[in-house]
Amino acid sequence: MKFLRFNRNYFALTVILFVIEICIAIFVNDAFVRPFLGDVIVVWFMYYFIRSFIAIKPIYIAFFTLLFSFAVEIGQYFKLIEILGLQENKWARIVIGTSFSWWDLLCYVVGFLLLFLMDKDLRKNH
């Protein structure tokens, strides 16, 4: 399969972004970094994770990442965690989330737009 491949540079960036997200979750409890910057960074994390394994046009990955982020947030609006009966599962609550926010949707869009500034492949292949 031509579109499947492993890119260690993107994977290394994914690991770094993951560590940053974990540090934010564990050590930061403020009114900006945790609620806003963390949501911007999660878009980058998902984008580079997918780019680590799949070789398709970066714009497709970027749009998928944005749509996936929106889907997770909409799932929070409809209380997906409760529908799935996972409200007592700590990890499910962290991954799926528990509270909808319009600000989160805005942060995902900001993260998506910042990808265009950071990723030269995305800029030239859109």
Secondary structure as a PSIPRED ss2 file (coil, helix, strand):
# PSIPRED VFORMAT (PSIPRED V4.0)

   1 M C   1.000  0.000  0.000
   2 K C   1.000  0.000  0.000
   3 F C   1.000  0.000  0.000
   4 L E   0.000  0.000  1.000
   5 R C   1.000  0.000  0.000
   6 F C   1.000  0.000  0.000
   7 N C   1.000  0.000  0.000
   8 R H   0.000  1.000  0.000
   9 N H   0.000  1.000  0.000
  10 Y H   0.000  1.000  0.000
  11 F H   0.000  1.000  0.000
  12 A H   0.000  1.000  0.000
  13 L H   0.000  1.000  0.000
  14 T H   0.000  1.000  0.000
  15 V H   0.000  1.000  0.000
  16 I H   0.000  1.000  0.000
  17 L H   0.000  1.000  0.000
  18 F H   0.000  1.000  0.000
  19 V H   0.000  1.000  0.000
  20 I H   0.000  1.000  0.000
  21 E H   0.000  1.000  0.000
  22 I H   0.000  1.000  0.000
  23 C H   0.000  1.000  0.000
  24 I H   0.000  1.000  0.000
  25 A H   0.000  1.000  0.000
  26 I H   0.000  1.000  0.000
  27 F H   0.000  1.000  0.000
  28 V C   1.000  0.000  0.000
  29 N C   1.000  0.000  0.000
  30 D C   1.000  0.000  0.000
  31 A C   1.000  0.000  0.000
  32 F C   1.000  0.000  0.000
  33 V H   0.000  1.000  0.000
  34 R H   0.000  1.000  0.000
  35 P H   0.000  1.000  0.000
  36 F H   0.000  1.000  0.000
  37 L H   0.000  1.000  0.000
  38 G H   0.000  1.000  0.000
  39 D H   0.000  1.000  0.000
  40 V H   0.000  1.000  0.000
  41 I H   0.000  1.000  0.000
  42 V H   0.000  1.000  0.000
  43 V H   0.000  1.000  0.000
  44 W H   0.000  1.000  0.000
  45 F H   0.000  1.000  0.000
  46 M H   0.000  1.000  0.000
  47 Y H   0.000  1.000  0.000
  48 Y H   0.000  1.000  0.000
  49 F H   0.000  1.000  0.000
  50 I H   0.000  1.000  0.000
  51 R H   0.000  1.000  0.000
  52 S C   1.000  0.000  0.000
  53 F C   1.000  0.000  0.000
  54 I E   0.000  0.000  1.000
  55 A C   1.000  0.000  0.000
  56 I C   1.000  0.000  0.000
  57 K C   1.000  0.000  0.000
  58 P H   0.000  1.000  0.000
  59 I H   0.000  1.000  0.000
  60 Y H   0.000  1.000  0.000
  61 I H   0.000  1.000  0.000
  62 A H   0.000  1.000  0.000
  63 F H   0.000  1.000  0.000
  64 F H   0.000  1.000  0.000
  65 T H   0.000  1.000  0.000
  66 L H   0.000  1.000  0.000
  67 L H   0.000  1.000  0.000
  68 F H   0.000  1.000  0.000
  69 S H   0.000  1.000  0.000
  70 F H   0.000  1.000  0.000
  71 A H   0.000  1.000  0.000
  72 V H   0.000  1.000  0.000
  73 E H   0.000  1.000  0.000
  74 I H   0.000  1.000  0.000
  75 G H   0.000  1.000  0.000
  76 Q H   0.000  1.000  0.000
  77 Y H   0.000  1.000  0.000
  78 F C   1.000  0.000  0.000
  79 K C   1.000  0.000  0.000
  80 L H   0.000  1.000  0.000
  81 I H   0.000  1.000  0.000
  82 E H   0.000  1.000  0.000
  83 I H   0.000  1.000  0.000
  84 L C   1.000  0.000  0.000
  85 G C   1.000  0.000  0.000
  86 L C   1.000  0.000  0.000
  87 Q C   1.000  0.000  0.000
  88 E C   1.000  0.000  0.000
  89 N C   1.000  0.000  0.000
  90 K H   0.000  1.000  0.000
  91 W H   0.000  1.000  0.000
  92 A H   0.000  1.000  0.000
  93 R H   0.000  1.000  0.000
  94 I H   0.000  1.000  0.000
  95 V H   0.000  1.000  0.000
  96 I H   0.000  1.000  0.000
  97 G C   1.000  0.000  0.000
  98 T C   1.000  0.000  0.000
  99 S C   1.000  0.000  0.000
 100 F C   1.000  0.000  0.000
 101 S C   1.000  0.000  0.000
 102 W H   0.000  1.000  0.000
 103 W H   0.000  1.000  0.000
 104 D H   0.000  1.000  0.000
 105 L H   0.000  1.000  0.000
 106 L H   0.000  1.000  0.000
 107 C H   0.000  1.000  0.000
 108 Y H   0.000  1.000  0.000
 109 V H   0.000  1.000  0.000
 110 V H   0.000  1.000  0.000
 111 G H   0.000  1.000  0.000
 112 F H   0.000  1.000  0.000
 113 L H   0.000  1.000  0.000
 114 L H   0.000  1.000  0.000
 115 L H   0.000  1.000  0.000
 116 F H   0.000  1.000  0.000
 117 L H   0.000  1.000  0.000
 118 M H   0.000  1.000  0.000
 119 D C   1.000  0.000  0.000
 120 K H   0.000  1.000  0.000
 121 D H   0.000  1.000  0.000
 122 L H   0.000  1.000  0.000
 123 R H   0.000  1.000  0.000
 124 K H   0.000  1.000  0.000
 125 N C   1.000  0.000  0.000
 126 H C   1.000  0.000  0.000
